[in-house]
């Protein structure tokens, strides 16, 4: 397996930064949806409040997923800084560029990720 070229690393770095920016914006946007659900007297009673609570619950879940993704992206960017990016955490083999292009924060090669998913 080949190591990543400087051009590929630059492309992946740009992709990670773009995803980081999107997630940070998503987290800012979600901040208002997570607040306390207030009773809107002009809306139709219990159904509206239940709908608002459900939307709040979905916003909390979405925020948690975005935070987890952001942590992975920050870890990948940190690995780039210390030139440890693109290697599997488990077998220490290079991760294929095709995989990183789809999931630039991947920390396992396909073989090891498959093993982890089977466990």
C-alpha positions in Angstrom: 0.0 0.0 0.0 1.2 3.5 -0.8 1.5 6.3 1.6 -0.5 9.5 0.9 1.1 12.1 -1.3 1.4 15.7 -0.2 -1.3 16.7 -2.7 -3.6 14.1 -1.2 -2.9 15.2 2.3 -3.6 18.8 1.3 -6.9 17.7 -0.3 -7.9 15.8 2.8 -6.9 18.7 5.1 -9.2 21.1 3.1 -12.0 18.5 3.3 -11.6 18.2 7.1 -11.5 22.0 7.6 -14.7 22.3 5.5 -16.4 19.6 7.5 -15.2 21.2 10.7 -16.7 24.6 9.7 -20.0 23.0 8.7 -20.3 21.1 12.0 -19.4 24.2 14.0 -22.2 26.1 12.2 -24.6 23.3 12.7 -23.9 23.3 16.5 -24.4 27.1 16.6 -27.7 26.7 14.7 -28.9 23.9 17.0 -28.3 25.9 20.1 -31.7 27.7 19.8 -33.5 24.4 19.2 -32.2 22.8 22.4 -33.6 25.5 24.8 -36.5 25.0 27.2 -39.8 24.2 25.5 -42.3 26.9 26.4 -46.0 26.7 26.2 -47.3 28.6 23.2 -50.8 29.7 24.1 -51.7 30.5 20.5 -50.9 27.0 19.4 -53.3 24.1 19.8 -52.6 22.8 23.3 -51.0 19.5 24.2 -50.2 18.3 20.6 -48.2 21.4 19.9 -46.2 21.1 23.1 -45.5 17.4 22.4 -44.4 18.3 18.9 -42.1 20.9 20.3 -40.7 18.5 22.9 -40.1 15.9 20.2 -38.3 18.5 18.0 -36.2 19.4 21.0 -35.3 15.8 21.6 -34.3 15.4 18.0 -32.2 18.5 18.2 -30.4 17.2 21.3 -29.6 13.9 19.4 -28.4 15.7 16.3 -26.2 18.0 18.5 -24.6 14.9 20.2 -23.9 13.3 16.8 -22.4 16.6 15.5 -20.2 16.9 18.6 -18.9 13.4 18.1 -18.2 14.0 14.5 -16.4 17.2 15.3 -14.2 15.4 17.9 -13.2 12.9 15.2 -12.4 15.7 12.8 -10.3 17.5 15.4 -8.4 14.3 16.2 -7.7 13.8 12.5 -6.4 17.4 12.1 -4.2 16.9 15.2 -2.9 13.6 13.6 -2.0 15.6 10.5 0.0 18.1 12.6 2.1 15.3 14.1 2.4 13.5 10.7 0.5 10.4 12.1 -2.5 10.9 9.7 -3.6 8.2 7.3 -2.4 5.2 9.4 -4.7 2.6 11.0 -4.9 2.8 14.8 -5.0 -1.0 15.0 -2.6 -2.4 12.4 -0.6 0.7 11.7 -0.9 0.1 7.9 -1.7 3.1 5.6 -5.4 3.8 5.1 -6.3 3.9 1.4 -6.9 7.4 0.0 -10.3 6.3 -1.4 -11.5 5.6 2.1 -10.1 8.8 3.5 -11.7 10.8 0.7 -15.1 9.5 1.7 -14.4 9.5 5.5 -11.4 11.8 6.1 -11.6 11.3 9.9 -11.3 7.5 9.6 -8.8 6.1 12.0 -9.0 2.4 10.9 -8.3 0.7 7.5 -11.3 -1.1 6.0 -10.1 -4.5 7.2 -9.7 -3.5 10.8 -12.9 -1.4 10.8 -14.8 -4.5 9.5 -13.3 -6.5 12.4 -14.4 -3.9 14.8 -17.9 -3.8 13.4 -18.2 -7.6 13.6 -17.3 -7.5 17.4 
